[in-house]
Each structure stands twice: as structure tokens, then as C-alpha cells.
């Protein structure tokens, strides 16, 4: 079973809009992937955690709903490709397979990472970002992770429950 670990950088006490910087480390049964760079002692800037997590939740949820296919992360973190074929979901980093597990095992690992990050940081978000996005009704709205992350987690849970029904 893979493990996804989001780690926020220290010294971000003044972040109010959810744009926390940090790292994502993935450990699979056949390899690892990370956002850290070995060129810097602190691992470098990394990624913006909540957008990366929302992308991961929505992409894997769509794979689970379809029951087959592929999803590639948007490039905010390490480039990962998830492929679901039959009872096996593989995760590739660049061209190397880092994990092959059941869809349930991958979904459980993603869910655990989402819960941990949400529990540790979401309560600190007190305002929306200065960035906008097109909403479902076609209007333009400010990106607010107090809304976006719980909604992505809910969609993911719905897709995850479909594995056991």
C-alpha cells in the first residue's frame, strides 16, 4: 500500500488563505517520489499543499468512479500517473512504477493523507485567496480552500465508498 505524506514548511503562521507551502513524499512498494530537491538543505520551496491535494483527490476519485483509465497530476507536485486496470492501480513517477496496489489500498492511502493535512491546517484558513476560478454555475469566484477542500474530500469519499458496494 502506498503512503502519501504532506509536510508543511515551518514559519507559515501568517498564512490565512490556505496557500501553505510544503512537500509531498510518496512511498510505494516499488519506489518513492518527492517534491524535495537535494540541491537545498531544507528541500526547497516544494508545492502549495491544498491545490495539490484537491487535484489528487479529484483525479483519483474520477478514476475510481470510472473503474478504469488514467490520471496524471497537474504538475504542482511530483509528476504522478495513476493507472487503474482491473483490480490493480499503479502509480508512476516519471517512467518508473513506484507502487502497484488495489484501488482500495490507494484510495485509503490518499484519504489518510487528506485527513491528516485537513486536520492540521484547514482550521488556520480564515479567508479566501486573491485568486479566482470559474465556479460550477459559470460565474467567477475567489478560491476558498475552506470550501474547496471539504468539497473535494466529500466527492472522494463518495467514490471511495463505491469500491465497497
WOPE-V754458 format. One record per helix or strand. SS is the DSSP state (a for helix, b for strand). FROM is the first residue (numbers start at 0). TO is the last residue. Records with the same first field share a line. If there is no record, write none. Layout:
SS=FROM-TO, FROM-TO
This chain:
b=2-7, 20-26, 31-33, 46-47, 68-71, 79-84, 87-92, 95-100, 131-133, 139-141
a=48-65, 102-123, 144-160
